């Protein structure tokens, strides 16, 4: 918030201070004064002078902020690329596991149908043997 100009709302590039110690973007405060304003845009009080001085400390803070932000964006981009690759690998592994599960399920169904067929055959043979035994 302190890096934004109270007049323009944008992040300052060339911060300057007015006589009351408030900081603004040079272009924004210059335009404000050119429109005939002589009061502080922050306090509304009359300024003893319309002179502005560079705010070197804020300018350095803005530079540091920009440098850190660029580094963070680079780090974030690298992280997103890493996660994209990792996600792709996990998706491949998951698909492989799904194929294995499907293969095992097919094998289980085949074995299950063989067991049912054998069981039905055995039952039929037992019924036939039973029928033959009782008819004799």
C-alpha positions in Angstrom: 0.0 0.0 0.0 2.8 2.4 0.8 4.3 1.7 -2.6 1.2 3.1 -4.3 0.6 6.7 -5.1 -2.4 8.1 -3.2 -3.3 10.1 -6.3 -2.9 7.7 -9.2 -3.3 4.4 -7.2 -0.5 2.9 -9.2 2.8 1.7 -7.9 5.2 4.6 -7.9 8.2 4.7 -10.2 9.6 8.1 -9.4 8.4 8.9 -5.8 8.6 12.4 -4.5 7.7 14.1 -1.2 5.7 17.2 -0.7 6.3 19.7 2.0 4.0 17.8 4.4 6.1 14.6 4.0 3.6 12.7 1.9 4.9 10.7 -1.0 3.4 10.7 -4.5 4.4 9.7 -8.1 6.1 12.7 -9.6 3.8 12.9 -12.6 0.6 12.6 -10.5 1.5 15.3 -8.0 2.8 17.6 -10.7 -0.5 17.3 -12.6 -2.4 17.9 -9.3 -0.4 21.2 -8.8 -0.8 22.2 -12.4 -4.6 22.1 -12.0 -4.2 24.9 -9.4 -4.3 22.8 -6.3 -2.2 24.1 -3.4 -3.4 21.7 -0.6 -2.1 18.3 0.4 -4.1 15.6 -1.4 -3.7 13.5 1.8 -4.5 16.0 4.6 -6.4 18.7 2.7 -4.3 21.3 4.4 -2.6 24.2 2.6 1.0 23.3 1.7 3.6 26.0 2.6 5.4 25.1 -0.7 4.7 23.3 -3.9 8.3 22.1 -4.1 8.8 18.3 -4.3 11.9 16.4 -3.4 12.9 12.9 -4.5 12.1 10.3 -1.9 15.3 8.3 -2.2 14.4 5.8 0.6 11.1 5.0 -1.0 12.8 4.8 -4.4 15.2 2.2 -3.0 12.4 0.3 -1.4 10.6 0.2 -4.8 13.7 -1.0 -6.5 14.1 -3.8 -3.8 10.5 -4.7 -4.2 10.7 -5.0 -7.9 13.9 -7.1 -7.7 12.3 -9.4 -5.1 9.0 -9.6 -7.0 10.9 -10.6 -10.2 12.8 -13.3 -8.3 9.6 -14.6 -6.7 7.9 -14.7 -10.1 10.8 -16.7 -11.6 10.8 -19.1 -8.6 7.0 -19.5 -9.0 7.3 -20.2 -12.7 10.0 -22.8 -12.0 7.8 -24.4 -9.4 4.9 -24.5 -11.7 7.0 -26.1 -14.4 8.3 -28.7 -11.9 4.8 -29.5 -10.7 3.6 -29.8 -14.3 6.3 -32.4 -15.0 5.7 -34.2 -11.7 2.0 -34.2 -12.4 2.6 -35.7 -15.8 4.7 -38.4 -14.3 2.1 -39.2 -11.7 -0.7 -39.3 -14.3 1.4 -41.8 -16.3 2.0 -44.0 -13.2 -1.7 -43.8 -12.4 -2.7 -44.9 -15.9 -0.3 -47.8 -15.7 -1.8 -48.8 -12.4 -5.3 -48.5 -13.8 -4.3 -50.8 -16.7 -2.9 -53.3 -14.2 -6.1 -53.2 -12.2 -8.2 -53.7 -15.4 -6.0 -56.7 -16.5 -6.3 -58.3 -13.0 -10.1 -57.7 -13.0 -10.4 -59.4 -16.4 -8.3 -62.3 -15.2 -10.4 -62.6 -12.1 -13.6 -62.6 -14.1 -12.2 -65.4 -16.4 -11.2 -67.5 -13.4 -14.5 -66.8 -11.7 -16.4 -67.9 -14.8 -14.2 -71.1 -15.0 -15.0 -71.9 -11.4 -18.7 -71.4 -12.0 -18.6 -73.6 -15.1 -16.6 -76.3 -13.2 -19.0 -76.0 -10.3 -22.0 -76.3 -12.6 -20.5 -79.3 -14.3 -19.8 -80.9 -10.9 -23.3 -80.3 -9.7 -24.7 -81.7 -12.9 -22.5 -84.8 -12.7 -23.5 -85.2 -9.0 -27.2 -84.9 -9.9 -26.7 -87.4 -12.7 -24.9 -89.8 -10.4 -27.6 -89.3 -7.8 -30.3 -90.0 -10.3 -28.6 -93.1 -11.5 -28.1 -94.4 -8.0 -31.7 -93.9 -7.0 -33.0 -95.5 -10.1 -31.0 -98.7 -9.7 
